[in-house]
Amino acid sequence: MSDAVKYETSLPSVDDYFDLFNTTGWNEEFKCTTADLAEAIGRSWYSVSAYSDKILVGFGRFIIDGVHHALLADIMVHHDFRAKGIGNTGFMRGPDSGKERMTHPVCSWLIPNS
């Protein structure tokens, strides 16, 4: 894998997400199936996927209630890509659009220049 990372705001394939999820060790406890994870990420309001050579190497997602809670969840970076700024630069920037989906100004911090 090269060090070049491309960010996308679409959900990754369930198989790619499952593979990355399994690198975290979390599934030893959770025992999630691909169907479980597909349902979980399908409920995301916004997500960022990081790819290197078309391989999913990082993922993070926002879960919101649209009023006052916004949670950054499932921040994962493949061990070969840790300490390269993926979690900081890629995931922490938040959504660039979607203002129409927000119903309360408390959540406006998610949207730059709101």
Summary of the structure (lengths in Angstrom):
residues: 114
radius of gyration: 14.4
end to end distance: 37.2
largest distance: 42.0
contacts: 311
relative contact order: 0.20
helix: 36%
strand: 25%
